[in-house]
């Protein structure tokens, strides 16, 4: 049987440089990735170096709330 709180959860990673650049909230284009993390091993927010298709370079993608 599955427990109520699973160790692995889905998280959304968002490009940090695209968020800083976007001024107009209506036309925000942000690179996002969906991945999983182990809640017990990594309780802090996850940050990974991923490729942003809008910046055309590798940038830091940070975990956001759902």
MDAnalysis code that builds the backbone (N, CA, C; Angstrom):
import MDAnalysis as mda
import numpy as np

u = mda.Universe.empty(198, n_residues=66, atom_resindex=np.repeat(np.arange(66), 3), trajectory=True)
u.add_TopologyAttr("name", ["N", "CA", "C"] * 66)
u.add_TopologyAttr("resid", np.arange(1, 67))
u.add_TopologyAttr("resname", ["UNK", "UNK", "UNK", "UNK", "UNK", "UNK", "UNK", "UNK", "UNK", "UNK", "UNK", "UNK", "UNK", "UNK", "UNK", "UNK", "UNK", "UNK", "UNK", "UNK", "UNK", "UNK", "UNK", "UNK", "UNK", "UNK", "UNK", "UNK", "UNK", "UNK", "UNK", "UNK", "UNK", "UNK", "UNK", "UNK", "UNK", "UNK", "UNK", "UNK", "UNK", "UNK", "UNK", "UNK", "UNK", "UNK", "UNK", "UNK", "UNK", "UNK", "UNK", "UNK", "UNK", "UNK", "UNK", "UNK", "UNK", "UNK", "UNK", "UNK", "UNK", "UNK", "UNK", "UNK", "UNK", "UNK"])
u.atoms.positions = np.array([
    [0.821, -1.179, 0.000],
    [0.000, 0.000, 0.000],
    [0.871, 1.252, 0.000],
    [0.428, 2.263, -0.705],
    [1.164, 3.520, -0.781],
    [0.864, 4.364, 0.457],
    [1.876, 5.052, 0.925],
    [1.705, 5.923, 2.078],
    [1.157, 7.273, 1.624],
    [0.697, 8.065, 2.542],
    [0.127, 9.378, 2.234],
    [1.157, 10.348, 1.688],
    [2.342, 10.381, 2.294],
    [3.390, 11.296, 1.845],
    [4.514, 10.491, 1.219],
    [4.585, 10.524, -0.090],
    [5.640, 9.813, -0.802],
    [6.946, 10.585, -0.704],
    [8.064, 9.868, -0.806],
    [9.370, 10.513, -0.729],
    [9.681, 11.268, -2.013],
    [9.253, 10.724, -3.168],
    [9.546, 11.374, -4.445],
    [8.377, 12.257, -4.855],
    [8.673, 13.508, -5.154],
    [7.642, 14.459, -5.572],
    [8.064, 15.104, -6.892],
    [7.071, 15.522, -7.675],
    [7.342, 16.222, -8.923],
    [7.581, 17.690, -8.613],
    [8.605, 18.270, -9.254],
    [8.913, 19.686, -9.086],
    [9.052, 20.326, -10.462],
    [8.795, 21.627, -10.512],
    [8.918, 22.396, -11.748],
    [10.135, 23.290, -11.617],
    [11.028, 23.223, -12.605],
    [12.213, 24.066, -12.644],
    [11.990, 25.168, -13.667],
    [12.272, 26.412, -13.272],
    [12.028, 27.567, -14.125],
    [13.318, 28.354, -14.306],
    [13.548, 28.848, -15.513],
    [14.752, 29.615, -15.816],
    [14.770, 30.899, -15.002],
    [15.860, 31.143, -14.295],
    [15.947, 32.328, -13.439],
    [16.286, 33.584, -14.241],
    [17.021, 33.461, -15.335],
    [17.368, 34.650, -16.112],
    [16.188, 35.133, -16.957],
    [15.321, 34.256, -17.431],
    [14.133, 34.672, -18.187],
    [13.149, 35.396, -17.283],
    [13.050, 34.985, -16.032],
    [12.124, 35.623, -15.094],
    [12.568, 37.050, -14.828],
    [13.872, 37.271, -14.704],
    [14.385, 38.616, -14.444],
    [14.202, 39.526, -15.655],
    [14.328, 38.972, -16.866],
    [14.226, 39.776, -18.087],
    [12.797, 40.195, -18.387],
    [11.824, 39.330, -18.102],
    [10.444, 39.607, -18.505],
    [9.859, 40.731, -17.662],
    [9.444, 41.778, -18.336],
    [8.864, 42.938, -17.660],
    [7.349, 42.876, -17.759],
    [6.838, 42.598, -18.950],
    [5.401, 42.540, -19.176],
    [4.891, 41.160, -18.805],
    [4.006, 41.064, -17.826],
    [3.536, 39.767, -17.352],
    [2.646, 39.063, -18.371],
    [2.038, 39.786, -19.293],
    [1.166, 39.174, -20.284],
    [1.935, 38.380, -21.327],
    [3.161, 38.787, -21.638],
    [3.932, 38.117, -22.684],
    [5.158, 37.409, -22.107],
    [5.004, 36.797, -20.952],
    [6.124, 36.091, -20.334],
    [6.381, 34.775, -21.047],
    [7.599, 34.589, -21.483],
    [8.024, 33.333, -22.081],
    [9.152, 32.809, -21.220],
    [8.900, 31.705, -20.527],
    [9.864, 31.184, -19.569],
    [10.093, 29.715, -19.855],
    [11.359, 29.315, -19.846],
    [11.715, 27.921, -20.028],
    [11.432, 27.152, -18.743],
    [10.716, 26.039, -18.840],
    [10.382, 25.230, -17.670],
    [10.654, 23.758, -17.936],
    [11.106, 23.069, -16.907],
    [11.331, 21.631, -16.931],
    [10.573, 20.998, -15.775],
    [10.113, 19.765, -15.947],
    [9.478, 19.007, -14.875],
    [10.378, 17.832, -14.550],
    [10.664, 17.637, -13.260],
    [11.524, 16.555, -12.819],
    [11.040, 16.056, -11.464],
    [11.740, 15.084, -10.904],
    [11.403, 14.547, -9.597],
    [12.567, 14.716, -8.654],
    [12.243, 14.839, -7.363],
    [13.299, 14.874, -6.357],
    [12.833, 14.090, -5.146],
    [13.803, 13.619, -4.366],
    [13.506, 12.912, -3.136],
    [13.389, 13.941, -2.020],
    [12.216, 14.030, -1.423],
    [11.946, 15.035, -0.405],
    [12.811, 14.849, 0.840],
    [13.147, 13.615, 1.180],
    [13.942, 13.351, 2.389],
    [15.425, 13.675, 2.181],
    [15.962, 13.384, 1.001],
    [17.384, 13.641, 0.734],
    [17.661, 15.090, 0.387],
    [16.723, 15.762, -0.280],
    [16.905, 17.159, -0.675],
    [15.732, 17.987, -0.177],
    [15.739, 18.420, 1.063],
    [14.617, 19.217, 1.569],
    [14.636, 20.658, 1.054],
    [15.799, 21.157, 0.639],
    [15.907, 22.527, 0.124],
    [15.438, 22.588, -1.320],
    [15.298, 23.819, -1.810],
    [14.889, 23.990, -3.210],
    [15.998, 23.529, -4.149],
    [15.599, 22.924, -5.239],
    [16.520, 22.346, -6.204],
    [16.914, 23.400, -7.241],
    [18.198, 23.448, -7.602],
    [18.689, 24.321, -8.668],
    [19.615, 23.515, -9.561],
    [19.309, 23.479, -10.856],
    [20.101, 22.724, -11.815],
    [20.470, 23.601, -12.998],
    [21.582, 23.286, -13.632],
    [22.017, 23.992, -14.829],
    [21.408, 23.278, -16.039],
    [20.430, 23.926, -16.688],
    [19.724, 23.335, -17.823],
    [19.788, 24.296, -19.009],
    [19.464, 23.788, -20.199],
    [19.466, 24.614, -21.405],
    [18.142, 25.350, -21.528],
    [18.213, 26.653, -21.691],
    [17.027, 27.482, -21.892],
    [16.879, 27.739, -23.392],
    [15.755, 27.336, -23.952],
    [15.553, 27.483, -25.399],
    [15.234, 28.929, -25.787],
    [14.920, 29.782, -24.829],
    [14.640, 31.177, -25.134],
    [15.879, 32.048, -24.998],
    [16.783, 31.694, -24.075],
    [18.051, 32.423, -23.928],
    [19.127, 31.849, -24.851],
    [18.931, 30.630, -25.333],
    [19.884, 29.898, -26.169],
    [21.220, 29.674, -25.468],
    [21.170, 29.387, -24.169],
    [22.380, 29.050, -23.417],
    [21.985, 28.290, -22.161],
    [22.965, 27.716, -21.498],
    [22.731, 27.008, -20.254],
    [22.607, 28.014, -19.112],
    [21.508, 27.945, -18.384],
    [21.264, 28.847, -17.264],
    [20.809, 28.047, -16.057],
    [20.773, 28.699, -14.916],
    [20.311, 28.040, -13.700],
    [18.785, 28.022, -13.692],
    [18.230, 26.844, -13.486],
    [16.785, 26.676, -13.372],
    [16.491, 26.326, -11.913],
    [15.636, 27.110, -11.281],
    [15.315, 26.914, -9.885],
    [13.917, 26.353, -9.696],
    [13.721, 25.680, -8.577],
    [12.427, 25.071, -8.265],
    [11.410, 26.155, -7.888],
    [10.176, 25.995, -8.381],
    [9.119, 26.941, -8.060],
    [7.988, 26.182, -7.393],
    [7.067, 26.931, -6.766],
    [5.892, 26.311, -6.175],
    [4.885, 25.971, -7.256],
    [4.066, 24.985, -6.991],
    [3.026, 24.593, -7.956],
    [1.836, 25.481, -7.830],
])
